[in-house]
Amino acid sequence: MLISIFSRIASIVIYFVVWEEVLGLGEGGVFLVILIIGFIGVLALHEMTLGQFYHILSTYCYVNYSLKTKVSFSEARQLIILFAPNETGVWYPMTQLKELSKEYRREVLFAQLRQVVEEHCKKDISEED
């Protein structure tokens, strides 16, 4: 696995060294191109691994500290649909929870989650037809 990664990196470097002559980039140009490709790769890797963790952590903090509703970290993983960026681009602030008594907040929060999931399921089914 590690050898495969190094061989791919070496082939990319050789590729750019060859194209350096064709494009006339010079030594600084090749380094810049390799740096840009590396930066894009790191961003993609970050989003695939740590991005999800950050969304769960931000959901956990928002619900526990801003909405003052106690949830566990695993429950925050479920609630990420309501509070983290997703493919629909919809964020549900749920600030009305602050007006409810503490006994009902969790119940209303998870009822809202069920409603949103059901709406998405219905929308996905209707788009397939």
Summary of the structure (lengths in Angstrom):
residues: 129
radius of gyration: 23.1
end to end distance: 42.9
largest distance: 70.4
contacts: 298
relative contact order: 0.07
helix: 82%
strand: 0%
